[in-house]
Amino acid sequence: MLKESQSIRALKSFRLPKETIGDLDADTAARLIAASSDVAMIIDREGIIRDVALSGLDLQNEGFGDIIDRRWVDTVTSDSRRKVEEMLDEASGHHEARWREVNHRSAKGPILFRYVALNAGRDGKVIAFGRDLRGLEVMQQQLVHAQQEMESGYVRLRQAESRYRVLFQVSSEAVLVIDLTSKKIVEANPAAGRLLAVDHNSLAGRPFTKLFHEDVRDKALTLLNDSGLRGQTELVPLRLADGRAGISATASLFRQDGAAHVLVSLQKSNVDLPVVGDDSKLRLIRILNQIPDAFVVTDEALNILDVNLAFLELTQLATTELAKGQSLSLFVGRPGADLRVLVGNLQERGSVRNFGTVARTVYGNQEDVELSAVAVPEGLEASYGFVIRPARRNLRVPELQFRKLPRTAEQLTQLVGRVSLREIVAETTDVIEQMCIEAALDLTGNNRVNAAEVLGLSRQSLYSKLKRHGVGNSESDSESDD
């Protein structure tokens, strides 16, 4: 540790000055001192400047040639006087020298210098070496100015981005931003989502060509590639993946963050594509895509075969391809026997109307819906068609059911004051319970087993409640269901 500290001290000065430098005469020492700094001053023990060496005429013009025979502390500003006194004390006491920043007085204002004072070793004289920091000040000012310019440019960039974002979002024209390398959608505005009948946020990351029918995907790919060659393309008629035509697209190339992007504008047009295949089939597809109710076709296992645009909106799916092959139970039906009851009625009756259930989106949102369904035989198997619409609100129970109940709600309220609240609540519970049981029986075609599953009851519990409410013959029903 001791050797290390000695070596560190040795680096601050020459190790063998007498051998390596020798005895310097006064002229040589003066030249060395003058060349080592912008300002060199010889100061006596009283702090008076006895001699000065300057590196240029500019400092002499600033008044440094007139400081000889003046006290050093009198040539600096008031805030630097204490620093000068401390440097002189440290030099006289042979303390370790430190560089200090000092402001010199001049006719044009303070000039910043960086000084170090060293003991001259003779008669208490001190040599002060000074470096002019005005160049550093200029550089610092330039740096601050550059930082301010950068901040100003950044603010302008953010404002421009905000304006672009607002225009992009509120524009009535459908716009897609495509990465030219991956051919995937980077961003889509709400107008594009409305045109494609999907949530515009779900389009990010999807392949651009998947938006279009397989017959025109090569044309859509050529549209992107041509934008890189020409910069901007003409309107190109395309057909969407769901079969809709009357869509035209144009593309423009731009670069951002060193990557090439394509701005694709989609718009409705009167230019239609040649009809591919059966005219009547395409006409039917167009009609089904225009109706407001969701329409879906499944196989016997309820795997989706085809859907219309309203179903995509209902479930928030991006494209028809994402729906195909998935089970209808992912999007329609309550947990339990809901869909089993529906399929049972389809197999038995061939059709179902106004079946109450729920529909779910891919994001988990749920709403009450009604559906009508039909079974269409195809050889040994069958396909199911479903029309799904929002449930009608405030449906009233048919008067026939009210007539079957022991008491109406109005009659129950008339009991207040004549019987206790507990008895009224028990009576009300019985009314609601009987209504729900009769609704379940009506929904399942009077099948007690399916009705028990719908209500979430065991078969024995349902038979007990049927007997208590006097609905049907529970004993004969129990025997027949078994």
ROBA-871686 format. One record per atom (N, C-alpha, C): y, x negated, z. Coordinates in steps of 0.001 Angstrom, whole numbers, padded with zeros to 6 digits, always signed. Atoms other than C-alpha are relative to their C-alpha. Layout:
<nodes>
YXZ...
</nodes>
This chain:
<nodes>
-001200-000827+000000+000000+000000+000000+001258-000867+000000-001133+000904-000093+002322-002885+000869+000271-000667-001344-000161+000635+001304+001681-004626-002447+000593+000974-001014-000517-000997+000944+002349-001393-004318+001493+000208+000197-001433-000188-000260+005745-000905-002601+000801-001211-000444-000693+001192+000447+006680-004524-003338+000145-000026-001516-000067-000030+001462+005846-004091-007015+001003+001029-000489-000978-001012+000379+007927-000937-007167+001416-000522+000169-001326+000588-000217+010932-002772-005685+000312-001059-001050-000216+001058+000978+010400-005616-008094+000413+000550-001354-000352-000580+001285+010737-003264-011075+001473+000370-000084-001408-000383-000001+014277-002378-010022+000921-001184-000291-000790+001196+000326+015500-005938-010605-000933-001073-000546+000813+001107+000498+014328-009193-012181-000740-000667+001156+000793+000631-001063+011542-010887-010209+000485-001419+000305-000412+001401-000171+012736-014464-010767+001291-000255-000768-001244+000113+000776+016381-014278-011874+000488-001433-000156-000500+001376+000101+017201-017937-011091-000758-000784-001055+000793+000744+000964+014324-019179-013242+000140+000565-001413-000028-000619+001329+014519-016653-016096+001397+000093-000590-001383-000114+000483+018307-016264-016309+000773-001292+000187-000739+001218-000273+019641-019376-014694+001418+000288+000461-001402-000172-000410+023286-019925-013801+000833+000417-001206-000848-000514+001066+025575-017798-015966+001448-000375+000286-001416+000246-000206+029157-018809-016500+000739+001327+000027-000787-001224-000187+031947-016261-015929+000157+000777-001293-000180-000708+001273+032482-015493-019618-001262+000745-000403+001262-000657+000359+028806-014748-020221-000250+001214+000882+000187-001118-000923+028616-012539-017117+000927+001153-000353-000960-001050+000356+031762-010670-018214-000459+000761-001230+000490-000677+001203+030319-009991-021665-001192+000903+000303+001170-000824-000368+027062-008731-020130+000427+001273+000713-000456-001174-000762+028900-006438-017746+000690+000997-000929-000728-000891+000912+031161-005050-020480-000946+000693-000967+000922-000584+000980+028251-004469-022866-000971+000997+000614+001002-000856-000648+026135-002643-020289+000498+001400+000292-000518-001323-000356+028438+000361-019896+001209+000323-000852-001216-000415+000713+031317+002360-021364+001248-000458+000744-001103+000471-000853+033584+001423-018432-000598-000906+001073+000410+000916-001074+033137-001595-016114+001238-000409+000770-001160+000299-000846+035468-002149-013184-000391-000993+001075+000147+000929-001109+035845-005036-010750+000916+000506+001109-000741-000634-001099+036932-003588-007378-000114-000913+001214+000031+000859-001195+037946-005595-004306-000423+000815+001211+000486-000653-001215+037026-004828-000734+000925+001115+000475-000941-001068-000371+040116-002605-000376-000158+001214-000914+000202-001115+000903+038880-000348-003159+000987+000035-001140-000990+000062+001070+041551-001512-005617-000633-000606-001236+000549+000468+001275+040625-001970-009278+000784-001231-000449-000652+001238+000370+041338-005571-010243-000186-000339-001480+000195+000282+001421+039943-005646-013764-000860+001118-000601+000703-001091+000698+038543-003243-016379-000438-000492-001364+000490+000245+001357+036407-003553-019508-000397+001343-000599+000231-001289+000653+036296-000602-021952-000797-000213-001281+000839+000115+001188+033834+000046-024780+000725+000397-001280-000696-000442+001199+036408+001585-027155+001440+000351+000274-001419-000322-000129+040034+002414-027855+000222+001426+000488-000192-001386-000418+039501+006115-027190+000166+000106+001505-000157-000029-001454+039074+005423-023478+001344-000601+000416-001305+000586-000322+042166+003233-023456+001093+001028-000256-000988-001053+000277+044096+006096-025056-000028+001115+001029+000098-001014-001040+042853+008343-022284+000614-000462+001316-000691+000474-001201+044722+006180-019747-000771-000983+000838+000777+000923-000807+041975+003850-018549+000603-001417-000004-000635+001326-000003+044071+000850-019515+001065-000138+001061-001073+000017-000992+046611+001770-016811-000515+000122+001424+000545-000203-001362+044247+001940-013820-000118-001312+000768+000074+001277-000717+044363-001783-012961+001039-000012+001116-000821+000099-001223+045804-002458-009493+000220+001357+000666-000046-001302-000701+045259+001166-008483-001306+000191+000758+001215-000306-000768+042828+002418-005887-000885+000917-000841+000955-000778+000831+039686+003807-007507+000052+001474+000345+000022-001410-000420+039826+007010-005448+001209+000753-000532-001200-000671+000505+043327+007685-006830-000104+000316-001488+000138-000229+001440+042070+007676-010420-000962+001151-000319+000970-001081+000213+039561+010501-009910+000564+001298+000545-000423-001317-000499+039902+014207-009223-000386+000141+001464+000195-000168-001442+039906+015524-005663-001467+000257+000365+001394-000298-000316+036320+016765-005829-000900-001222-000121+000814+001200+000181+035112+013230-006728+000382-001138+000949-000468+001075-000887+037022+011180-004109-001082-000384+001007+001017+000294-001005+034264+011493-001521-001168-000786-000620+001084+000718+000671+031649+010326-004034+000363-001468-000199-000450+001382+000209+033723+007206-004837-000054-000776+001315+000013+000672-001300+034117+006372-001148-001434-000309+000433+001384+000239-000387+030397+006762-000545-000617-001126-000832+000548+001074+000822+029542+004491-003516+000512-001362+000455-000560+001270-000474+031905+001763-002234-000629-000420+001313+000624+000317-001287+030435+001997+001270-001428-000479-000198+001392+000381+000236+026881+001817-000031-000089-001384-000639+000025+001310+000640+027698-001187-002233+000362-001104+000993-000403+001003-000984+029427-003033+000614-001097-000230+001027+001064+000131-000986+026534-002386+002943-001335-000382-000586+001221+000431+000677+023957-003567+000428-001076+001084+000022+000964-001104+000090+022342-000119+000314-000474+000157-001441+000536-000248+001348+020264+001056-002631+001020+000796-000821-001020-000631+000847+022594+001998-005476-000532+001296-000597+000327-001287+000599+022645+005566-006758+001006+000340-001078-000905-000492+001043+024083+007032-009920+000643+001289+000483-000740-001194-000416+026806+009588-009186+000908+000434-001150-000872-000545+001040+028789+011886-011480+001416+000166+000564-001389+000042-000466+032565+011434-011172+000914+000500-001119-000988-000502+000947+035470+013233-012879+001257-000875+000072-001210+000826+000074+038242+010826-013990+001172+000848-000481-001216-000671+000452+041793+012019-014398+000454-000585-001330-000597+000444+001264+043379+011887-017845+001062+001015-000405-001073-000893+000442+046296+013402-019679-000541+001272-000626+000599-001161+000665+043947+015763-021520-000947+000774+000910+000890-000691-000916+042035+016831-018424-001081-000933+000512+001033+000847-000599+039109+015506-016352-001037-000439-001039+001056+000549+000842+036554+013273-018065-001181-000341+000905+001178+000191-000845+033042+013239-016681-000658-001349-000318+000699+001277+000104+031472+009807-016012-001154-000022+000989+001116+000236-000914+028244+008699-014432+000086-001466+000445-000268+001330-000529+028786+005662-012138-001111-000464+000924+000776+000673-001022+026771+003192-010154+000809-001227+000429-000792+001110-000540+028436+000600-007880-000927-001032+000623+000850+001085-000484+026842-002793-007117+000860-001069+000675-000689+001080-000710+027851-005526-004685-000015-001238-000879-000106+001193+000828+029151-008553-006583-000396-001270+000742+000472+001146-000781+028126-010862-003738+001039-001042+000281-001031+001001-000234+031456-012648-003441+001288+000685+000446-001263-000528-000556+034457-011755-001248+000007+001521+000098+000073-001449-000153+033203-008153-000880+000342+000779-001240-000321-000695+001238+033874-007363-004507-001173+000881-000452+000972-000980+000500+032093-004440-006187+000213+000173-001497-000063-000283+001438+031263-003919-009838-000491+001421-000229+000351-001398+000301+031235-000268-010995-000272+000140-001492+000400-000241+001389+029383+000616-014198+000093+001503-000273-000160-001412+000323+030328+003911-015840-000445+000347-001411+000439-000496+001308+028823+005906-018698+000744+001293-000321-000764-001174+000439+030885+008433-020624-000973+001144-000320+000900-001151+000182+029191+011860-020442+000588+001082-000884-000589-001034+000852+031484+013676-022850-000938+000385-001144+000974-000332+001051+028843+013435-025595-001097+000920+000514+001018-000876-000596+026298+014970-023231+000554+001398+000231-000624-001306-000185+028768+017752-022409+000033+000773-001311-000026-000660+001307+029152+018473-026109-001378+000532-000368+001369-000430+000294+025393+018598-026517-000389+001207+000853+000301-001134-000872+025080+020925-023513+000690+001267-000482-000722-001156+000519+027760+023189-024936-000651+000528-001280+000700-000423+001213+025966+023208-028281-001297+000714+000331+001244-000649-000421+022720+024048-026499+000272+001405+000528-000346-001332-000529+024374+026927-024603+000384+000938-001140-000409-000814+001152+025948+028143-027843-001225+000424-000817+001219-000334+000752+022560+027966-029592-000828+001055+000738+000725-000999-000776+020945+029890-026741+000663+001368-000112-000717-001269+000146+023657+032543-026955-000235+000608-001370+000280-000490+001347+023133+032778-030705-001415+000578-000089+001375-000506-000005+019394+033172-030148-000092+001340+000717+000010-001264-000736+019979+035882-027539+000625+001111-000841-000654-001001+000842+022389+037650-029876-000915+000415-001156+000938-000321+001082+019873+037388-032736-001171+000828+000493+001116-000762-000564+017108+038679-030460+000413+001444+000253-000490-001366-000239+019242+041673-029459+000102+000759-001318-000102-000659+001310+019987+042417-033123-001388+000338-000539+001357-000249+000468+016287+042095-033909-000604+001206+000707+000526-001147-000744+015369+044529-031138+000658+001304-000443-000685-001203+000469+018023+046980-032300-000520+000418-001372+000539-000322+001324+016758+046723-035881-001411+000566+000116+001359-000512-000186+013188+047238-034670+000030+001422+000551-000119-001360-000544+014290+050281-032659+000382+000985-001096-000383-000890+001102+016007+051745-035730-001185+000235-000939+001193-000145+000850+012890+051047-037826-001011+000933+000646+000987-000828-000700+010707+052652-035152+000384+001467-000054-000462-001391+000041+012842+055797-035038-000186+000576-001400+000154-000481+001377+012926+056096-038837-001468+000192-000357+001433-000075+000291+009186+055453-039036-000615+001254+000624+000583-001132-000700+008425+058154-036478+000507+001348-000506-000575-001298+000372+010806+060889-037695-000051+000255-001493+000035-000183+001448+010304+060338-041420-000966+001110-000385+000861-001074+000488+008897+063353-043242-001001-000501-001028+000919+000593+000969+007134+061020-045682-001133-000699+000727+001170+000616-000628+003600+059967-044744-000062-001475-000378-000039+001441+000230+003564+056177-044334-001102-000674+000811+001024+000817-000654+000734+053757-043515+000355-001466-000183-000153+001447+000090+001029+050042-042748-001398-000609+000001+001349+000528+000198-002044+048161-044016+000042-001525+000043+000164+001444+000047-003122+044592-043308-000691-000362-001312+000522+000286+001328-003679+043127-046765-001306-000792+000052+001208+000821-000095-006386+040702-045593-001213+000834+000395+001140-000781-000499-008619+043100-043626-000111+001370-000652-000044-001331+000619-007626+046251-045591-000127+001112+001037+000051-000999-001069-007353+048080-042242+001401+000494+000328-001276-000618-000341-004617+050410-041046+000540-000637+001279-000654+000571-001171-002202+048719-038653+000765+001079+000760-000821-001031-000629+000042+051723-038003+000171+001164-000958-000237-001209+000801+000598+055286-039205+001030+000850+000719-001000-000852-000640+003503+057637-038604-000536+001429+000135+000484-001365-000209+003158+061273-037451-000149+000803-001286+000110-000736+001260+003775+062569-040985-001332-000298-000693+001305+000344+000580+000660+060694-042147-001117+000741+000714+001010-000760-000742-001342+062314-039363-000038+001458-000413-000029-001410+000425-000153+065763-040424-000595+000157-001400+000530-000103+001354-000989+065105-044070-001517-000152-000023+001441+000249-000032-004458+063782-043227-000732+000903+000980+000577-000949-000950-005001+066482-040554-000744-000702+001126+000576+000730-001127-005740+063948-037796+001134-000460+000901-000972+000607-000893-004005+062382-034828+000393-001360-000581-000417+001243+000664-001908+059569-036326-000319-001236+000831+000331+001159-000840-002642+057319-033315-001437-000455-000201+001410+000355+000183-006371+057420-034124-000249-000756-001300+000196+000659+001287-005811+055908-037579+000043-001525+000105-000130+001456-000122-004976+052402-036332-001372-000650+000127+001259+000739-000029-007832+049991-036963-001063+000507-000944+000999-000554+000912-009642+052173-039490+000165-000604-001400-000110+000496+001382-010464+050903-043000+000797+000979-000860-000867-000848+000819-007885+052203-045465-000809+000803-001014+000742-000686+001061-010423+053072-048171-000845+001148+000530+000813-001074-000570-012404+055294-045766+000751+001324+000054-000772-001242+000004-009577+057828-045923-000260+000820-001254+000089-000643+001307-010500+058667-049499-001451+000250-000401+001317-000360+000505-013413+060189-051327-000652-001223-000646+000714+001174+000504-016093+057725-052377+000221-000213-001497-000229+000135+001441-015297+058446-056046+001289-000745-000337-001296+000620+000297-011767+057021-055718+000291-001190+000907-000251+001110-000917-012215+054263-053124+000315-001296-000739-000317+001191+000790-012211+051567-055793+001451+000040-000476-001384-000147+000441-008911+052950-057048+000963-000264+001164-000839+000253-001172-007476+052881-053498+000050-001489+000323+000026+001440-000234-008591+049257-053109+000844-000743-001031-000823+000605+001052-006999+048352-056441+001482+000201+000284-001395-000276-000367-003778+049960-055204+000528-001084+000937-000428+001036-000941-003620+047459-052317+000109-001361-000690-000005+001311+000658-004504+044450-054470+001146-000128-000999-001102+000036+000966-001957+045367-057141+001344-000189+000686-001265+000178-000724+000768+045509-054500+000260-001468+000282-000179+001418-000224+000130+041832-053812+000417-000738-001257-000340+000648+001264+000543+040978-057499+001354+000452-000525-001223-000561+000585+003395+043277-058483+001109+000221+001009-001009-000279-001017+005158+043827-055164+000163+001474+000271-000098-001452-000158+005389+047582-055782-000768+000655-001136+000850-000667+000982+003033+049962-057564+000555+001372-000340-000365-001359+000381+003424+053266-059352-000895+000997+000737+000787-001042-000658+002123+056596-058030-001414+000050-000576+001409-000047+000402-001680+056727-058102-000622+001258+000603+000647-001201-000549-003508+060103-057751-001312-000373+000682+001201+000283-000784-006256+060035-055107-000556+001295+000557+000642-001144-000656-008704+062394-053423-000403-000426+001408+000326+000334-001375-009081+062460-049635-001493+000145+000257+001429+000023-000307-012449+062008-047950-000575+001400+000189+000489-001362-000190-012677+065734-047155-000041+000795-001299+000067-000671+001287-012472+066571-050870+001323+000483-000528-001300-000481+000454-008792+067488-051018+000596-000948-001037-000705+000782+001015-006934+066332-054103+001489+000317+000123-001439-000257-000052-003245+066639-055000+000731-000987+000882-000615+001047-000807-002471+063409-053109+000281-001197-000891-000357+001202+000747-000616+060479-054656+000464-001070+000983-000350+001111-000884+000015+057035-053186+000709-001084-000795-000651+001184+000551+002298+054098-053872+000024-001059+001086+000107+001091-000962+002199+050680-052231+001053-001058-000270-000981+001091+000098+004739+047917-051521-000432-001109+000945+000399+001158-000792+004006+044409-050268+001181-000515+000814-000998+000686-000814+005922+042831-047374-000729-000938+000957+000582+000984-000908+005349+039951-044976+000639+000111+001369-000470-000076-001376+005617+039959-041214-000832-000956+000841+000669+000992-000855+004803+037145-038757-000987-000846-000793+000837+000865+000810+003349+035094-041591-001194+000675-000642+001139-000723+000578+000851+037791-042595+000501+001005-001030-000361-000950+001057+000886+039977-045704-000430+001409+000402+000275-001397-000293+001091+043743-045146+000405+000850-001210-000309-000941+001082+001237+046712-047486+000505+001299+000617-000551-001284-000428+003419+049757-046928-000445+001045-001022+000563-001024+000888+001534+052735-048397+000666+001335+000310-000628-001311-000141+003368+056001-048978-000898+001048-000640+000838-001099+000483+001267+059171-049304+000858+001244-000167-000759-001231+000213+002650+062384-050736-000824+000976-000826+000652-001035+000796+001472+065650-052143+000580-000009-001400-000469+000010+001389+001667+065892-055893-000690+001108-000768+000595-001006+000883+000935+068292-058703-001070-000587-000898+001011+000662+000823-001300+065703-060343-001334+000101+000701+001326-000159-000592-004913+066603-059664-000983-000898-000732+001035+000834+000588-008020+064566-060300-000995+000848-000761+001056-000741+000685-010772+065561-062681-001033+000511+000991+000979-000603-000904-013247+067866-061014-001334-000706-000153+001290+000677-000002-016435+066095-060030-001052+000983+000484+001084-000878-000431-019596+068194-059897+000320+001453-000260-000085-001448+000142-019679+071926-059385+001404+000485+000339-001342-000521-000238-016300+073677-059757+000025+000962+001177+000018-001013-001057-017261+076531-057443-000153-000638+001376+000185+000678-001283-018365+074132-054714+001301-000637+000459-001274+000608-000363-015092+072199-054799+001037+001052+000364-000928-001079-000317-013157+075454-054841-000275+000545+001398+000366-000484-001332-015079+076618-051767+000445-000990+001073-000424+001015-000963-014368+073314-050007+001500+000088+000234-001450-000109-000159-010653+073693-050693+000363+001211+000850-000296-001224-000764-010681+077240-049328-000336-000197+001472+000402+000209-001394-012594+076279-046186+000942-000964+000711-000919+000944-000614-010180+073406-045580+001359+000619+000282-001287-000657-000193-007241+075820-045719-000023+001082+001069+000048-001083-000987-008501+078500-043341+000338-000566+001376-000453+000520-001302-007046+078220-039807-001111-000147+001019+001097+000080-000965-010384+078702-037994-000919-001168-000325+000914+001121+000188-012722+075769-037457-001327+000512-000545+001268-000359+000615-015876+075908-039578-000912-001219+000008+000944+001107-000075-018984+073774-039075-001383+000495-000386+001369-000296+000415-022467+073732-040603-000918-001007+000673+000953+000881-000673-025448+072362-038653-001413+000317-000485+001410-000299+000232-029199+072063-039021-000559+000727+001208+000591-000740-001108-031663+073752-036668+000136-000733+001328-000164+000788-001226-031265+070900-034164+001460-000107+000424-001443-000016-000274-027463+071554-034133+000661-001338-000310-000669+001204+000495-026731+068241-035855+000966+000393-001115-001045-000417+000920-023491+068569-037819-000273-000534-001404+000171+000370+001411-023872+068578-041610+001338-000095-000720-001309+000021+000649-020302+069369-042658+000989+000797+000840-001057-000682-000755-016970+070514-041187+001219+000156-000899-001267-000112+000716-013569+071652-042390+001105-000682+000799-001107+000710-000640-010146+070259-041495+000374+000604+001348-000343-000649-001271-009542+072844-038758-000921-000477+001123+000913+000528-001018-012644+071552-036942+000423-001410+000411-000485+001337-000341-011277+067996-037144+001214+000083+000914-001158-000180-000870-008005+069214-035626-000422+000473+001384+000454-000541-001280-009862+071130-032917-000612-001083+000872+000708+001039-000757-011952+068113-031894+000734-001331+000012-000783+001237+000096-009325+065427-032740-000793-001145-000619+000716+001022+000757-011784+063587-034979+000846-000446-001177-000857+000546+001052-010211+061328-037582-000459+000410-001388+000515-000288+001335-012478+061958-040563-001274+000827+000095+001229-000789+000062-015353+064147-041672-001217-000877+000277+001147+000885-000199-017692+061126-041653-000303-000225+001473+000222+000192-001434-017176+060725-037900-000692+001196+000636+000629-001200-000552-018348+064289-037317-001447+000145-000462+001333-000203+000564-021401+064256-039581-001053-000779+000795+001103+000624-000718-024686+063528-037802+000082+000134+001504-000117-000175-001441-023329+064204-034321-000454+001400+000406+000461-001290-000505-024647+067022-032160+001188+000910+000286-001061-000968-000267-022523+070157-031973+000251+000148+001496-000153-000136-001453-023139+070162-028201+001015-000977+000576-001026+000926-000470-020748+067193-027898+001382+000632-000007-001325-000584+000184-017865+069434-028929+000072+001481+000391+000000-001437-000260-018932+073034-028211-001055+000304+001059+000979-000480-000958-020632+074735-025269+000237-000492+001405-000072+000376-001404-020604+074746-021482-001311-000669+000419+001252+000585-000484-023145+072689-019527-000983+001098+000431+001009-000995-000360-026385+074594-019031-000622+000634-001217+000747-000724+001029-027962+077272-021192+000893+000626-001049-000962-000635+000897-024838+078139-023186-000476-000015-001452+000412+000089+001393-025948+076850-026589-001427+000477-000214+001383-000494+000144-029628+077683-025935-000012+001512-000159-000109-001454+000142-028672+081325-025477+000507+000362-001385-000564-000258+001319-026590+081192-028660-001054-000182-001097+001022+000257+001015-029391+079658-030734-001117+001023+000089+001023-001026-000160-031888+082114-029255+000390+001306-000663-000483-001217+000654-029751+085027-030400+000034-000152-001516-000004+000233+001439-029351+083436-033838-001398+000114-000591+001372-000048+000504-033093+083020-034254-000570+001414+000043+000533-001358-000145-033742+086560-033066+000738+001001-000882-000790-001006+000699-030884+088463-034714+000541-000478-001348-000534+000531+001249-029701+086155-037487+001489-000228+000005-001447+000198-000085-026036+086352-036466+000486+000346+001401-000634-000233-001297-023770+086374-033393+001494+000124-000229-001446-000164+000128-020198+087594-033030+000666-000135+001355-000880+000078-001169-017438+086757-030537-000723-000534+001238+000703+000642-001108-019576+084486-028378+000997-000886+000730-000973+000757-000777-017369+083104-025597-000563-001316+000511+000431+001322-000468-017645+079383-024852+001224-000908+000050-001112+000947-000033-015513+076219-024734-000195-001046-001096+000027+001098+000966-014606+073495-027223+000668-001217+000634-000515+001242-000575-013938+069843-026335+000459-000946-001116-000444+001033+000937-012001+067085-028106-000694-001314+000340+000593+001314-000263-013141+063480-028373+000675-000680+001185-000703+000582-001140-010582+062704-025617-000276+000756+001297+000389-000711-001209-012133+065186-023162+000784+001254+000288-000738-001249-000215-009593+068015-023449-000894+001198-000346+000880-001161+000131-011157+071471-023252+000823+001273-000101-000659-001296+000099-010134+074989-024269-001038+001080-000264+000896-001138+000206-011732+078419-024321+000048+000441-001458+000084-000431+001391-012923+079565-027745-001022+001122-000125+001015-000962+000400-014904+082308-029417-000598-000476-001304+000595+000397+001270-017378+081690-032155-000912+001105-000521+000956-000860+000695-019302+083716-034661-000907-000916-000794+000960+000895+000634-022446+082245-036142-000983+000800-000839+000993-000620+000865-025015+082978-038826-001073-001040-000306+001118+000860+000369-028434+081537-039590-000351+000258-001459+000306-000107+001419-029181+080823-043262-001327-000710-000255+001305+000637+000224-032903+080211-044029+000023-000867-001259+000160+000898+001142-033660+077275-046328-001440-000516+000019+001416+000369-000025-037419+077126-046944-000586+000235+001380+000577-000121-001324-039223+076443-043669+001018-000216+001104-001032+000249-000986-035987+075509-041914+001192+000918-000259-001203-000822+000135-032584+077083-041472+001223-000843+000323-001285+000612-000333-028957+076024-041370+000844+001034+000719-000868-000889-000762-026393+077451-038991+001455-000244-000411-001429+000087+000269-022790+078206-039858+000781+000596+001160-000782-000428-001161-020207+078530-037065+001472+000079-000387-001451-000152+000113-016649+079865-037174+000542+000035+001417-000502+000165-001362-014698+078811-034078+001500+000257+000004-001430-000313-000105-011343+080242-033035+000380+000062+001478-000432-000100-001401-009234+080210-029844-000347+001361+000586+000385-001238-000666-010346+082822-027316+001199+000917+000139-001058-000983-000211-008336+086006-027135+000255+000142+001486-000380-000062-001411-006434+086250-023875+000022+001449+000492-000152-001298-000679-006382+089126-021361-000943+001059-000564+000978-000986+000460-009542+090766-022650-000364+000922+001157+000334-000957-001034-010286+093929-020723-001468+000391-000096+001392-000412-000029-013758+094908-019653-000105+001425-000528+000134-001353+000533-014940+097969-021590-000086+001041+001099-000028-001059-001006-014417+101255-019779-001388+000418+000421+001362-000387-000337-018139+101890-019915-000516-000798+001187+000441+000823-001112-018714+098971-017570+000680+000433+001289-000685-000450-001206-016068+100217-015136-000624+001276+000549+000590-001257-000476-017730+103585-015018-001308-000250+000723+001266+000305-000653-020946+101916-013974+000206-000637+001360-000221+000705-001251-019305+100065-011073+000167+000996+001142-000122-000922-001136-019382+101568-007575+001444+000346+000317-001412-000261-000281-015612+101228-007139+000866-000767-000988-000975+000729+000812-012620+100291-009282+000892-000796+000946-000913+000797-000816-010003+097784-008109+001018+000899+000705-000980-000913-000617-007556+100666-007465-000614+000717+001198+000662-000671-001114-010088+102436-005306-000172-000935+001193+000174+000961-001091-010662+099255-003316+001290-000163+000790-001269+000170-000708-006961+098873-002500+000340+001226+000843-000259-001209-000782-006899+102462-001247-000755+000009+001324+000759+000080-001250-009341+101428+001475+000777-000682+001104-000785+000686-001018-006651+099391+003238+000502+000991+001040-000408-000870-001096-005970+100941+006637-001128+000892+000506+001124-000848-000426-009254+102820+006715-001220-000818+000414+001103+000884-000380-011736+099945+006876+000571-001403+000176-000472+001358-000283-011499+096285+007903+000075-000818-001285-000148+000895+001151-010489+093464+005539-001343-000622-000389+001302+000602+000298-013945+091928+005851-000847+000924-000851+000796-000948+000777-015557+095109+004529+000557+000152-001419-000608-000106+001335-013026+095321+001659-000379-001207-000846+000357+001219+000732-013710+091672+000666-001466+000037-000423+001423-000094+000348-017458+092286+000788-000217+000980-001143+000117-000984+001064-017034+095375-001380+000491-000579-001332-000544+000617+001211-014857+093412-003853-000969-001029-000573+000979+000993+000443-017431+090598-004008-001161+000679-000708+001099-000726+000642-020130+093112-004832+000404+000491-001384-000478-000487+001297-017988+094581-007629-000004-001128-001031-000067+001144+000928-017347+091159-009205-001391-000508-000336+001359+000495+000231-020971+090090-008769-000746+000889-000979+000694-000931+000895-022267+093208-010490+000566-000109-001418-000600+000147+001323-019753+092793-013354-000529-001248-000708+000473+001252+000592-020860+089178-013921-001463+000105-000415+001425-000136+000334-024560+090089-013840-000161+000850-001243+000114-000859+001167-024090+092897-016341+000517-000711-001262-000502+000756+001145-022007+090599-018594-001029-001021-000470+001032+000979+000361-024752+087947-018485-001174+000682-000694+001105-000727+000644-027417+090524-019338+000383+000429-001409-000447-000395+001328-025341+091786-022233+000068-001201-000943-000111+001203+000810-024736+088222-023457-001355-000500-000474+001330+000535+000320-028442+087322-023395-000940+001048-000586+000871-001034+000557-029719+090556-024901-000992+000531+001026+000799-000539-001112-031069+091763-021496-001199-000899+000343+001049+000957-000367-033202+088612-021114+000332-000557+001375-000293+000392-001388-033372+088036-017330-000105-001505+000218+000174+001442-000180-034578+084418-017618+001246-000747-000473-001204+000654+000517-031662+083351-019822+001243+000381+000799-001143-000431-000805-029233+085412-017745+000082-000777+001304+000014+000798-001235-030315+083557-014600+000528-001410-000266-000503+001339+000340-029656+080223-016364+001502+000016-000235-001439-000103+000252-026227+081376-017537+000779+000118+001304-000686-000212-001269-025281+082484-014019-000234-001130+000993+000295+001087-000924-026747+079362-012409-000783+000457+001212+000811-000534-001099-029181+081397-010275-001473-000245-000292+001446+000002+000199-032875+081175-009712-000433+001398-000444+000470-001318+000466-034922+083973-011255-000201+000949+001175+000248-000860-001153-035926+085270-007819+001310+000521+000578-001291-000431-000536-032292+085337-006681+000627+001069-000890-000544-001006+000909-031269+087253-009804-000719+001341+000186+000744-001252-000185-034051+089826-009310+000418+000693+001293-000435-000592-001275-032928+090307-005713+001347+000696-000160-001331-000590+000187-029328+090956-006786-000074+001221-000911+000177-001168+000859-030465+093318-009565-000472+001207+000806+000518-001092-000830-032384+095332-007018+001070+000531+000934-001032-000423-000957-029475+095365-004554+001077+000829-000670-001047-000734+000700-026994+096561-007187-000552+001179-000799+000584-001102+000743-029435+098975-008786+000160-000131-001485-000128+000243+001434-029173+097390-012198-001393-000216-000566+001324+000145+000609-032388+097929-014200-001106+000130+001024+001183-000032-000869-035894+097826-012752-000444-001435+000203+000220+001424-000204-036133+094358-011255-001464-000355+000094+001412+000329-000155-039863+094562-010434-000696-000039-001348+000627-000011+001311-040934+095558-013942+000539-001116-000863-000590+001105+000777-038513+093037-015393-000639-001298+000399+000599+001253-000465-039985+090316-013227-001369-000178-000568+001344+000094+000557-043471+091107-014406+000040-000304-001494-000065+000209+001446-042435+091242-018066+000492-001408-000332-000502+001344+000279-040488+087943-017894-001053-001039+000263+001069+000943-000277-043432+086156-016351-001045+000080-001092
</nodes>
